[in-house]
Amino acid sequence: MSTEMTASDDSEDESVTRTTIKVDDAVWRRVRSEAIREDKKVSEQLEAILREYFEIDADDA
């Protein structure tokens, strides 16, 4: 897996990092389908998955 990270230019939230990753197609389809089913953006779904995995509360950000 390779990543590319840059600081966000989004003025609404200074604490967000934009990144590019490569993942297996099956993993991408699963995350994307769950995001659609839960009416979320894929980035929101991935953040939720990572927060759960690393046991990070939204308040800890």
The first five atom37 places (N, CA, C, CB, O) and aatype in JSON, in Angstrom:
{
  "aatype": [12, 15, 16, 6, 12, 16, 0, 15, 3, 3, 15, 6, 3, 6, 15, 19, 16, 1, 16, 16, 9, 11, 19, 3, 3, 0, 19, 17, 1, 1, 19, 1, 15, 6, 0, 9, 1, 6, 3, 11, 11, 19, 15, 6, 5, 10, 6, 0, 9, 10, 1, 6, 18, 13, 6, 9, 3, 0, 3, 3, 0],
  "atom_mask": [
    [1, 1, 1, 1, 1],
    [1, 1, 1, 1, 1],
    [1, 1, 1, 1, 1],
    [1, 1, 1, 1, 1],
    [1, 1, 1, 1, 1],
    [1, 1, 1, 1, 1],
    [1, 1, 1, 1, 1],
    [1, 1, 1, 1, 1],
    [1, 1, 1, 1, 1],
    [1, 1, 1, 1, 1],
    [1, 1, 1, 1, 1],
    [1, 1, 1, 1, 1],
    [1, 1, 1, 1, 1],
    [1, 1, 1, 1, 1],
    [1, 1, 1, 1, 1],
    [1, 1, 1, 1, 1],
    [1, 1, 1, 1, 1],
    [1, 1, 1, 1, 1],
    [1, 1, 1, 1, 1],
    [1, 1, 1, 1, 1],
    [1, 1, 1, 1, 1],
    [1, 1, 1, 1, 1],
    [1, 1, 1, 1, 1],
    [1, 1, 1, 1, 1],
    [1, 1, 1, 1, 1],
    [1, 1, 1, 1, 1],
    [1, 1, 1, 1, 1],
    [1, 1, 1, 1, 1],
    [1, 1, 1, 1, 1],
    [1, 1, 1, 1, 1],
    [1, 1, 1, 1, 1],
    [1, 1, 1, 1, 1],
    [1, 1, 1, 1, 1],
    [1, 1, 1, 1, 1],
    [1, 1, 1, 1, 1],
    [1, 1, 1, 1, 1],
    [1, 1, 1, 1, 1],
    [1, 1, 1, 1, 1],
    [1, 1, 1, 1, 1],
    [1, 1, 1, 1, 1],
    [1, 1, 1, 1, 1],
    [1, 1, 1, 1, 1],
    [1, 1, 1, 1, 1],
    [1, 1, 1, 1, 1],
    [1, 1, 1, 1, 1],
    [1, 1, 1, 1, 1],
    [1, 1, 1, 1, 1],
    [1, 1, 1, 1, 1],
    [1, 1, 1, 1, 1],
    [1, 1, 1, 1, 1],
    [1, 1, 1, 1, 1],
    [1, 1, 1, 1, 1],
    [1, 1, 1, 1, 1],
    [1, 1, 1, 1, 1],
    [1, 1, 1, 1, 1],
    [1, 1, 1, 1, 1],
    [1, 1, 1, 1, 1],
    [1, 1, 1, 1, 1],
    [1, 1, 1, 1, 1],
    [1, 1, 1, 1, 1],
    [1, 1, 1, 1, 1]
  ],
  "atom_positions": [
    [[0.85, -1.17, 0.0], [0.0, 0.0, 0.0], [0.89, 1.23, 0.0], [-0.96, 0.0, 1.22], [1.86, 1.3, 0.76]],
    [[0.57, 2.19, -0.84], [1.33, 3.44, -0.84], [0.4, 4.58, -0.47], [1.97, 3.7, -2.22], [-0.8, 4.52, -0.72]],
    [[0.96, 5.61, 0.14], [0.15, 6.76, 0.53], [0.84, 8.04, 0.14], [-0.12, 6.74, 2.03], [2.06, 8.11, 0.02]],
    [[0.03, 9.05, -0.05], [0.53, 10.39, -0.3], [-0.28, 11.31, 0.59], [0.42, 10.8, -1.83], [-1.51, 11.32, 0.5]],
    [[0.37, 12.08, 1.45], [-0.36, 12.91, 2.39], [0.01, 14.37, 2.19], [-0.08, 12.48, 3.82], [1.18, 14.71, 1.98]],
    [[-1.01, 15.22, 2.27], [-0.79, 16.65, 2.19], [-1.67, 17.33, 3.21], [-1.07, 17.19, 0.77], [-2.71, 16.79, 3.59]],
    [[-1.26, 18.49, 3.66], [-2.1, 19.26, 4.57], [-3.33, 19.73, 3.81], [-1.31, 20.47, 5.17], [-3.27, 19.99, 2.61]],
    [[-4.43, 19.82, 4.52], [-5.68, 20.22, 3.89], [-5.73, 21.71, 3.63], [-6.86, 19.81, 4.75], [-5.23, 22.51, 4.42]],
    [[-6.33, 22.07, 2.51], [-6.59, 23.47, 2.22], [-8.02, 23.84, 2.6], [-6.34, 23.76, 0.74], [-8.44, 24.97, 2.35]],
    [[-8.75, 22.91, 3.18], [-10.13, 23.18, 3.57], [-10.17, 24.19, 4.7], [-10.84, 21.88, 3.99], [-9.55, 23.98, 5.74]],
    [[-10.88, 25.28, 4.49], [-10.95, 26.31, 5.52], [-11.89, 25.93, 6.64], [-11.38, 27.62, 4.91], [-11.8, 26.5, 7.73]],
    [[-12.81, 24.97, 6.4], [-13.78, 24.62, 7.42], [-13.18, 23.79, 8.55], [-14.91, 23.88, 6.8], [-13.7, 23.83, 9.67]],
    [[-12.11, 23.03, 8.29], [-11.52, 22.2, 9.34], [-10.02, 22.09, 9.12], [-12.17, 20.79, 9.38], [-9.57, 21.4, 8.2]],
    [[-9.27, 22.77, 9.94], [-7.81, 22.81, 9.81], [-7.16, 21.48, 10.21], [-7.24, 23.93, 10.65], [-5.99, 21.25, 9.88]],
    [[-7.88, 20.6, 10.93], [-7.27, 19.38, 11.45], [-7.5, 18.16, 10.56], [-7.82, 19.09, 12.83], [-7.43, 17.03, 11.03]],
    [[-7.76, 18.38, 9.29], [-8.0, 17.28, 8.35], [-6.81, 17.13, 7.42], [-9.3, 17.52, 7.54], [-6.27, 18.13, 6.93]],
    [[-6.4, 15.89, 7.17], [-5.33, 15.6, 6.22], [-5.91, 14.89, 5.02], [-4.21, 14.75, 6.88], [-6.66, 13.93, 5.16]],
    [[-5.56, 15.36, 3.85], [-5.99, 14.72, 2.61], [-4.91, 13.72, 2.23], [-6.24, 15.77, 1.44], [-3.72, 14.03, 2.28]],
    [[-5.32, 12.51, 1.84], [-4.35, 11.47, 1.49], [-4.84, 10.65, 0.3], [-4.09, 10.56, 2.7], [-6.03, 10.61, 0.01]],
    [[-3.92, 10.01, -0.36], [-4.23, 9.09, -1.45], [-3.69, 7.72, -1.07], [-3.64, 9.58, -2.82], [-2.52, 7.6, -0.68]],
    [[-4.52, 6.69, -1.18], [-4.08, 5.33, -0.86], [-4.46, 4.38, -1.98], [-4.69, 4.86, 0.48], [-5.36, 4.67, -2.77]],
    [[-3.77, 3.27, -2.05], [-4.12, 2.19, -2.98], [-4.6, 1.01, -2.15], [-2.91, 1.79, -3.9], [-3.91, 0.57, -1.24]],
    [[-5.8, 0.51, -2.46], [-6.35, -0.64, -1.74], [-6.88, -1.65, -2.75], [-7.47, -0.19, -0.76], [-7.17, -1.32, -3.9]],
    [[-7.0, -2.87, -2.31], [-7.56, -3.94, -3.11], [-8.99, -3.57, -3.54], [-7.55, -5.28, -2.31], [-9.74, -2.99, -2.76]],
    [[-9.35, -3.92, -4.77], [-10.68, -3.59, -5.3], [-11.81, -4.12, -4.42], [-10.82, -4.14, -6.7], [-12.81, -3.43, -4.21]],
    [[-11.66, -5.33, -3.91], [-12.71, -5.91, -3.07], [-12.89, -5.12, -1.79], [-12.38, -7.38, -2.75], [-14.02, -4.93, -1.33]],
    [[-11.8, -4.65, -1.2], [-11.88, -3.83, 0.01], [-12.58, -2.52, -0.3], [-10.45, -3.57, 0.6], [-13.46, -2.09, 0.44]],
    [[-12.18, -1.88, -1.41], [-12.79, -0.61, -1.8], [-14.3, -0.76, -2.02], [-12.12, -0.07, -3.08], [-15.09, 0.06, -1.55]],
    [[-14.7, -1.81, -2.72], [-16.13, -2.03, -2.98], [-16.9, -2.22, -1.68], [-16.32, -3.25, -3.89], [-18.02, -1.73, -1.54]],
    [[-16.31, -2.94, -0.74], [-16.99, -3.19, 0.54], [-17.15, -1.91, 1.34], [-16.21, -4.22, 1.37], [-18.23, -1.62, 1.85]],
    [[-16.09, -1.13, 1.43], [-16.15, 0.14, 2.18], [-17.14, 1.09, 1.5], [-14.75, 0.8, 2.28], [-17.95, 1.73, 2.17]],
    [[-17.06, 1.18, 0.18], [-17.94, 2.09, -0.57], [-19.4, 1.67, -0.43], [-17.54, 2.11, -2.05], [-20.27, 2.53, -0.24]],
    [[-19.69, 0.37, -0.52], [-21.08, -0.07, -0.41], [-21.63, 0.18, 0.99], [-21.2, -1.56, -0.75], [-22.8, 0.54, 1.14]],
    [[-20.81, -0.01, 2.02], [-21.25, 0.28, 3.38], [-21.49, 1.77, 3.57], [-20.23, -0.23, 4.41], [-22.44, 2.17, 4.24]],
    [[-20.63, 2.6, 2.99], [-20.8, 4.05, 3.09], [-22.11, 4.46, 2.43], [-19.61, 4.79, 2.42], [-22.87, 5.26, 2.99]],
    [[-22.39, 3.92, 1.26], [-23.64, 4.25, 0.56], [-24.84, 3.79, 1.38], [-23.66, 3.59, -0.84], [-25.81, 4.53, 1.53]],
    [[-24.76, 2.58, 1.9], [-25.87, 2.04, 2.7], [-26.13, 2.88, 3.94], [-25.57, 0.59, 3.1], [-27.28, 3.03, 4.35]],
    [[-25.07, 3.43, 4.54], [-25.21, 4.24, 5.75], [-25.33, 5.73, 5.44], [-24.03, 4.01, 6.67], [-25.29, 6.56, 6.35]],
    [[-25.47, 6.07, 4.15], [-25.61, 7.46, 3.7], [-24.45, 8.33, 4.2], [-26.95, 8.04, 4.19], [-24.65, 9.43, 4.73]],
    [[-23.23, 7.82, 4.02], [-22.01, 8.52, 4.41], [-21.12, 8.69, 3.19], [-21.27, 7.77, 5.53], [-21.27, 7.99, 2.19]],
    [[-20.18, 9.62, 3.29], [-19.11, 9.72, 2.31], [-18.12, 8.59, 2.6], [-18.41, 11.13, 2.35], [-18.01, 8.15, 3.74]],
    [[-17.41, 8.14, 1.58], [-16.42, 7.08, 1.78], [-15.38, 7.53, 2.79], [-15.74, 6.7, 0.43], [-14.94, 6.73, 3.62]],
    [[-14.97, 8.79, 2.74], [-13.97, 9.29, 3.69], [-14.49, 9.22, 5.13], [-13.58, 10.73, 3.34], [-13.73, 8.93, 6.05]],
    [[-15.78, 9.49, 5.32], [-16.38, 9.38, 6.66], [-16.39, 7.93, 7.12], [-17.81, 9.96, 6.67], [-16.12, 7.64, 8.29]],
    [[-16.71, 7.03, 6.21], [-16.74, 5.6, 6.55], [-15.34, 5.11, 6.91], [-17.3, 4.77, 5.37], [-15.16, 4.39, 7.89]],
    [[-14.35, 5.49, 6.11], [-12.96, 5.09, 6.4], [-12.49, 5.65, 7.73], [-12.03, 5.55, 5.28], [-11.81, 4.95, 8.49]],
    [[-12.84, 6.9, 8.01], [-12.44, 7.48, 9.3], [-13.07, 6.73, 10.46], [-12.83, 8.97, 9.36], [-12.41, 6.49, 11.47]],
    [[-14.34, 6.36, 10.32], [-15.01, 5.59, 11.37], [-14.33, 4.24, 11.59], [-16.49, 5.39, 11.02], [-14.14, 3.81, 12.72]],
    [[-13.97, 3.58, 10.49], [-13.28, 2.28, 10.58], [-11.93, 2.45, 11.28], [-13.09, 1.67, 9.17], [-11.59, 1.66, 12.15]],
    [[-11.17, 3.46, 10.9], [-9.86, 3.69, 11.5], [-9.98, 4.09, 12.97], [-9.11, 4.78, 10.73], [-9.18, 3.64, 13.79]],
    [[-10.96, 4.92, 13.31], [-11.16, 5.3, 14.72], [-11.49, 4.08, 15.57], [-12.28, 6.35, 14.83], [-11.0, 3.94, 16.69]],
    [[-12.34, 3.19, 15.03], [-12.69, 1.98, 15.77], [-11.46, 1.08, 15.93], [-13.82, 1.21, 15.05], [-11.21, 0.57, 17.02]],
    [[-10.71, 0.89, 14.86], [-9.53, 0.03, 14.9], [-8.49, 0.53, 15.9], [-8.91, -0.07, 13.5], [-7.94, -0.25, 16.67]],
    [[-8.24, 1.84, 15.89], [-7.23, 2.42, 16.77], [-7.8, 2.9, 18.1], [-6.54, 3.57, 16.07], [-7.09, 3.5, 18.91]],
    [[-9.1, 2.63, 18.32], [-9.78, 3.01, 19.56], [-9.61, 4.5, 19.85], [-9.25, 2.18, 20.74], [-9.17, 4.89, 20.94]],
    [[-9.95, 5.33, 18.87], [-9.85, 6.78, 19.0], [-11.26, 7.36, 19.01], [-9.0, 7.4, 17.84], [-12.02, 7.17, 18.06]],
    [[-11.61, 8.06, 20.09], [-12.9, 8.74, 20.15], [-12.84, 10.02, 19.34], [-13.3, 9.04, 21.61], [-11.76, 10.59, 19.16]],
    [[-13.99, 10.48, 18.86], [-14.05, 11.74, 18.12], [-13.56, 12.89, 19.0], [-15.5, 12.02, 17.63], [-13.01, 13.86, 18.49]],
    [[-13.75, 12.79, 20.31], [-13.31, 13.83, 21.24], [-11.79, 13.86, 21.38], [-13.94, 13.63, 22.6], [-11.24, 14.87, 21.82]],
    [[-11.11, 12.77, 21.03], [-9.65, 12.69, 21.15], [-8.93, 13.38, 20.0], [-9.21, 11.25, 21.23], [-7.71, 13.54, 20.04]],
    [[-9.66, 13.78, 19.0], [-9.05, 14.38, 17.8], [-8.43, 15.72, 18.07], [-10.06, 14.51, 16.7], [-7.87, 16.34, 17.16]]
  ]
}
